[in-house]
Amino acid sequence: MAKIAILDRKCTGCGLCASKCPFGAIDMKDGRPELNAACKVCGVCVKACPEKAILKLETKVDSVDKSLWKDILVFAEVSGGRLHPVCLELIGKARELAKNVRFQVKAVLVGSGVKEHAEELRHYGVSEVAVYDDPALSYFRADAFAACVEDYIRFARPSVVLVGATSLGRSLAPRLSTRFHTGLTADCTRLEMRENTDLVQIRPAFGGNIMAQIITTNTRPQFATVRYKVMNAPERSPEASGEILLRKLPGGVAQSRASCVSVTPIPPKKSISDAEILVVGGRGLQKESDLDMIRELARLLGGDWATTRPLVEKGWNTNDRQIGLSGRTVRPRLIITCGVSGAIQFTACMNGSDHIVAINTDRNAPIFDVAHTAVVGDLYEIVPALIRQLKEARA
């Protein structure tokens, strides 16, 4: 781990370091440079200082004893009185990762009246389900839920903690990682386990231009959030296994400073994440009214429709029908993309589909790298032809 140090006895206060810093991380106060929170330890100031008054120091970080942290823990979220499907997908991935290092998979449930869900989880191959069940947990309070999960983590000492990237999970996971002074990788698209139990957390970075591999080497546990529809859920076993461990609430949870004033349920609505067939319009569409043929093709196929981010930015669509890192992740049986180039931000959120049909005039478009069926041609000719054939078949 590196840090920047300024030697006052050598510094002349010339201010050259402040003017050269690309992040604006050096403030001149009373003729002396001071680092602020924007410092990225890039070392530009070290090279710029004519008096050699700035040093880049490498400090040794104490590494945790990894043998003391074992197994993989999945936070099993209960939403609307049922298990959120993402927790089953995480259990499936956790079981796959655990085989490489002979870990067990455990789950933790937090809420009110959640014991019945613990019984259901026993059919998915977990060795233990920890349950914090109390009326004080009848609605989500970040501090109370975090205190319960923290309590179990300190008891079980898991090497890896997986949380669904839901609204609740995105609020809970950062609080937990902060309490353990360890790392958190959000919205992972792939996970791999090394023999030394380091979790390789893979996700798009730099606007989706690269796939970053992130590793937490010196601390435990390792936290990662994963979106719904990214991993495969395991088959439900007819036989139950594993133990249910009823845990007492940690002290102070019932006296949380947060309280529920009122609850207004959001009316349920259809999500493209649950669609079995999807037709997607991309940047290749020339005008907003062209979305009508995308909708028509989706209707004839008995599916739903969506778009990419550029069309949302144009105001042609809303975020709840966008596929991508800033939209939704989908995994339908069939997806047809029309005029979609295939940026990483998009493909990372749909490449798990059973069958991908891509229509694009550019035979070198990145979308063809993930497509099962590539159609090189003009969508304004191909989509209307598909619509006509489907109508004729129905007639």
C-alpha positions in Angstrom: 0.0 0.0 0.0 1.4 3.4 -1.0 1.1 6.9 0.3 2.5 10.4 -0.4 4.7 12.1 2.1 5.9 15.8 2.0 9.2 16.8 3.7 8.7 20.2 5.2 12.4 20.8 5.7 13.0 20.5 1.9 9.8 22.2 0.6 10.2 25.7 -0.7 6.5 26.3 -1.3 6.9 26.8 -5.0 3.4 25.3 -5.7 4.6 23.4 -8.8 3.3 20.1 -7.3 -0.2 21.6 -6.9 -0.3 22.9 -10.5 0.9 19.6 -11.9 -1.5 17.3 -9.9 -4.1 15.9 -12.4 -6.6 15.3 -9.6 -6.5 18.6 -7.8 -5.4 16.7 -4.7 -2.9 19.3 -3.4 -3.9 22.5 -1.7 -1.5 25.4 -0.9 -2.1 26.6 2.6 0.1 29.3 4.0 2.6 28.7 1.3 2.8 24.9 2.0 1.3 22.0 0.1 -1.3 19.8 1.8 -2.8 16.6 0.4 -6.6 16.2 0.3 -8.9 13.2 -0.2 -8.7 13.4 -4.0 -5.1 12.0 -3.9 -4.7 8.8 -6.0 -1.0 8.3 -5.1 -0.2 8.5 -8.8 3.3 10.0 -8.2 3.1 12.9 -10.6 3.9 15.4 -7.8 7.0 13.3 -6.9 8.4 13.8 -10.4 7.4 17.4 -10.5 9.0 18.6 -7.3 12.4 20.2 -8.1 13.6 20.0 -4.5 12.8 16.2 -4.1 10.6 17.2 -1.1 7.8 14.7 -2.0 8.2 11.0 -1.6 6.0 8.0 -2.5 6.2 5.5 0.4 5.3 1.8 0.2 3.8 0.6 3.4 3.5 -3.1 4.3 -0.1 -4.3 4.9 -0.6 -7.0 7.5 -2.3 -10.0 5.8 -5.1 -11.9 7.5 -4.7 -15.6 8.3 -7.0 -17.0 5.6 -7.2 -20.4 7.3 -9.3 -18.9 10.0 -12.0 -17.8 7.5 -13.9 -20.7 5.8 -17.1 -21.3 3.8 -19.3 -19.1 1.7 -22.2 -17.2 3.1 -25.3 -16.0 1.1 -27.6 -13.3 2.3 -31.1 -14.7 1.6 -33.3 -11.7 1.0 -37.0 -12.0 1.7 -39.1 -9.6 -0.4 -42.9 -9.3 -0.4 -43.2 -12.4 1.8 -41.1 -14.7 -0.5 -37.5 -15.5 -1.1 -36.0 -13.3 -3.8 -34.9 -15.5 -6.7 -31.5 -13.9 -6.7 -30.6 -15.7 -3.4 -31.2 -19.1 -5.0 -28.9 -18.1 -7.9 -26.2 -17.0 -5.4 -26.5 -20.4 -3.6 -26.0 -22.2 -6.9 -22.9 -20.2 -7.7 -21.6 -20.5 -4.1 -21.9 -24.3 -4.4 -19.9 -24.2 -7.6 -17.2 -22.1 -6.0 -17.1 -24.1 -2.8 -16.1 -27.3 -4.6 -12.7 -26.0 -5.5 -11.7 -25.3 -1.9 -13.9 -27.7 0.0 -16.0 -25.0 1.6 -19.5 -25.3 2.8 -22.3 -23.0 1.7 -24.4 -21.2 4.4 -27.2 -18.7 4.3 -28.5 -16.0 6.7 -32.1 -14.9 6.9 -33.2 -11.6 8.6 -36.8 -10.5 9.0 -40.1 -11.2 10.7 -41.8 -14.6 10.1 -38.9 -15.9 8.0 -38.5 -19.3 9.6 -40.6 -21.0 6.8 -38.1 -19.7 4.2 -35.3 -21.4 6.2 -37.0 -24.7 5.6 -37.2 -24.0 1.9 -33.5 -23.1 1.7 -32.6 -26.6 3.1 -33.7 -28.0 -0.3 -30.9 -26.2 -2.1 -27.8 -27.7 -0.6 -26.9 -25.3 2.2 -25.2 -26.8 5.3 -26.6 -24.2 7.7 -29.3 -21.5 7.7 -28.9 -18.8 10.4 -32.2 -17.1 11.2 -32.8 -13.7 12.9 -36.6 -13.7 13.2 -38.2 -10.9 15.3 -41.1 -8.5 14.9 -38.6 -5.7 15.2 -37.3 -6.8 11.8 -40.6 -6.6 10.1 -39.4 -3.9 7.7 -35.9 -3.1 6.4 -33.8 -0.9 8.6 -30.2 -0.8 7.3 -28.6 -0.5 10.8 -30.7 -3.3 12.3 -30.2 -5.8 9.4 -26.5 -5.0 9.2 -26.1 -5.6 12.9 -27.7 -9.1 12.5 -25.6 -10.2 9.5 -22.5 -8.8 11.2 -23.3 -10.8 14.3 -23.4 -14.0 12.3 -20.3 -13.2 10.2 -18.3 -12.8 13.4 -19.7 -16.1 14.7 -19.2 -18.2 11.5 -16.2 -16.3 9.9 -17.1 -17.0 6.3 -14.4 -16.3 3.7 -16.9 -15.0 1.1 -20.2 -13.2 1.6 -22.5 -12.9 -1.5 -25.4 -10.4 -1.6 -28.0 -9.8 -4.3 -27.6 -6.5 -6.1 -31.2 -5.5 -5.2 -32.3 -2.2 -3.6 -32.0 -3.8 -0.2 -28.7 -5.6 -1.0 -27.1 -2.4 -2.3 -27.8 -0.7 0.9 -26.8 -3.6 3.1 -23.5 -4.8 1.5 -21.5 -1.5 1.8 -22.4 -1.2 5.5 -21.2 -4.7 6.2 -17.9 -4.3 4.3 -17.2 -1.0 6.1 -17.8 -2.7 9.5 -15.1 -5.3 8.6 -12.8 -2.8 6.9 -12.6 -5.0 3.8 -13.4 -4.7 0.1 -16.7 -4.9 -1.8 -17.1 -5.4 -5.5 -20.5 -4.4 -6.8 -22.5 -5.9 -9.7 -20.2 -8.8 -10.5 -20.9 -10.6 -13.7 -18.5 -13.6 -13.0 -17.0 -15.1 -9.9 -14.0 -17.5 -9.7 -12.3 -19.1 -6.7 -8.5 -19.6 -6.5 -6.9 -22.4 -4.6 -5.7 -19.9 -1.9 -9.4 -19.0 -1.3 -9.1 -15.5 -3.0 -12.3 -14.7 -4.8 -11.8 -13.3 -8.3 -14.6 -10.8 -8.8 -15.1 -9.9 -12.4 -17.1 -6.9 -13.6 -17.1 -4.3 -16.4 -15.1 -1.2 -15.6 -14.1 2.2 -17.2 -17.6 2.6 -18.7 -17.7 -1.0 -19.8 -14.6 -0.8 -22.0 -12.7 -3.5 -20.0 -13.5 -6.5 -17.7 -11.8 -5.9 -14.4 -10.6 -8.8 -12.2 -10.7 -7.6 -8.5 -9.2 -9.6 -5.7 -9.2 -8.9 -1.9 -5.9 -10.4 -0.9 -5.2 -9.1 2.6 -8.6 -9.0 4.4 -11.6 -11.2 5.1 -14.4 -11.6 4.4 -14.7 -10.9 0.7 -17.9 -9.1 -0.2 -19.5 -9.2 -3.6 -23.0 -8.2 -4.9 -24.5 -10.0 -8.0 -27.5 -9.0 -10.0 -30.6 -11.1 -10.5 -30.5 -13.3 -13.7 -26.7 -13.4 -13.9 -26.1 -16.8 -12.2 -27.9 -20.2 -12.5 -30.2 -21.3 -9.7 -29.7 -24.9 -8.6 -32.4 -27.6 -8.9 -34.6 -28.0 -5.9 -33.9 -31.2 -4.1 -36.9 -33.2 -2.8 -34.9 -33.9 0.3 -34.0 -31.3 2.9 -30.5 -31.1 4.3 -28.5 -28.8 6.5 -29.3 -27.3 9.9 -31.4 -24.3 10.9 -29.7 -22.1 13.6 -32.0 -19.7 15.4 -30.0 -16.7 16.5 -30.8 -14.1 19.2 -30.9 -10.4 18.1 -27.7 -8.5 18.8 -28.0 -5.9 21.5 -29.5 -2.6 20.5 -31.3 -3.8 17.4 -34.7 -3.3 18.8 -33.7 0.3 19.8 -32.7 1.3 16.3 -32.8 5.1 15.7 -34.7 4.4 12.5 -38.5 3.9 12.6 -41.2 3.1 10.1 -43.7 6.0 9.7 -45.8 4.4 7.0 -45.7 1.8 4.2 -47.0 2.4 0.7 -46.8 -0.8 -1.4 -45.6 -0.3 -5.0 -48.1 -1.8 -7.4 -46.6 -4.9 -9.0 -45.6 -4.6 -12.6 -44.1 -6.7 -15.3 -40.3 -6.7 -15.5 -38.2 -7.5 -18.6 -36.0 -9.5 -16.3 -38.8 -12.1 -16.1 -39.5 -12.2 -19.9 -38.9 -15.5 -21.7 -38.8 -13.8 -25.1 -37.3 -10.4 -25.7 -36.9 -8.2 -28.8 -34.4 -5.3 -28.3 -34.0 -2.1 -30.3 -30.6 -0.4 -30.5 -28.9 2.6 -31.8 -29.6 1.4 -35.4 -33.2 2.6 -35.1 -33.5 5.9 -36.9 -36.6 7.4 -35.3 -38.7 6.9 -32.2 -41.7 5.6 -34.2 -39.5 2.7 -35.4 -40.0 1.2 -32.0 -43.5 0.2 -33.1 -42.1 -2.6 -35.2 -40.0 -3.8 -32.3 -43.1 -3.9 -30.1 -45.1 -5.6 -32.9 -42.5 -8.4 -33.3 -42.4 -8.9 -29.6 -46.2 -9.1 -29.4 -46.4 -11.7 -32.2 -43.7 -13.8 -30.5 -45.6 -13.6 -27.2 -42.7 -11.8 -25.6 -41.7 -8.4 -24.3 -39.5 -5.6 -25.7 -36.6 -3.5 -24.5 -33.9 -1.1 -25.7 -30.3 -0.2 -25.1 -29.0 2.9 -23.2 -28.6 5.3 -26.2 -32.4 5.1 -26.8 -33.1 5.8 -23.2 -30.8 8.8 -23.3 -32.7 10.1 -26.4 -35.9 9.9 -24.3 -37.5 7.1 -26.5 -37.7 4.7 -23.6 -37.6 4.5 -19.8 -34.9 2.9 -17.6 -37.1 0.0 -16.6 -37.0 -1.3 -20.2 -33.3 -0.8 -20.6 -30.8 -3.7 -20.7 -27.4 -3.0 -19.4 -25.3 -2.1 -16.3 -27.5 1.0 -15.7 -30.6 -0.9 -16.5 -31.8 -4.5 -16.1 -30.1 -7.9 -16.5 -32.1 -10.4 -18.5 -31.8 -14.1 -19.2 -34.7 -15.1 -21.6 -35.0 -18.3 -23.7 -34.8 -16.2 -26.8 -33.6 -12.6 -27.4 -33.5 -10.8 -30.7 -31.4 -7.7 -30.9 -32.1 -5.2 -33.8 -29.5 -2.7 -34.6 -27.5 -3.3 -31.3 -23.8 -2.9 -31.6 -23.0 -5.0 -28.5 -21.0 -2.9 -26.0 -19.8 -4.8 -22.9 -22.2 -2.9 -20.7 -25.0 -4.5 -22.7 -23.7 -8.0 -23.5 -22.7 -8.5 -19.8 -26.3 -8.2 -18.9 -27.8 -10.6 -21.5 -25.1 -13.1 -22.7 -26.6 -15.8 -20.4 -29.7 -16.0 -22.7 -30.5 -19.5 -24.0 -30.5 -18.3 -27.7 -29.3 -14.9 -29.0 -30.3 -13.7 -32.5 -28.5 -10.6 -33.6 -29.5 -8.4 -36.6 -26.9 -5.8 -37.7 -25.5 -4.4 -40.9 -22.0 -4.4 -39.6 -20.6 -8.0 -39.8 -17.8 -6.9 -37.4 -20.2 -5.7 -34.7 -19.3 -7.0 -31.2 -22.8 -8.4 -30.7 -21.9 -11.2 -33.1 -19.3 -12.4 -30.7 -22.0 -13.5 -28.2 -24.8 -14.3 -30.7 -25.9 -17.9 -31.5 -27.5 -16.8 -34.8 -25.9 -13.8 -36.7 -28.0 -12.0 -39.3 -26.0 -9.5 -41.3 -28.5 -7.2 -42.9 -30.8 -4.2 -42.6 -33.2 -4.4 -39.7 -35.7 -2.3 -41.8 -35.9 -5.2 -44.2 -35.5 -8.2 -41.9 -37.9 -7.2 -39.0 -40.9 -6.3 -41.3 -40.3 -9.6 -43.1 -40.4 -11.5 -39.8 -43.6 -9.7 -38.8 -45.2 -10.6 -42.2 -44.3 -14.2 -41.9 -45.6 -14.5 -38.3 -48.9 -12.9 -39.3 -49.2 -15.3 -42.3 -48.4 -18.2 -40.1 -51.1 -17.2 -37.7 -53.6 -16.6 -40.5 
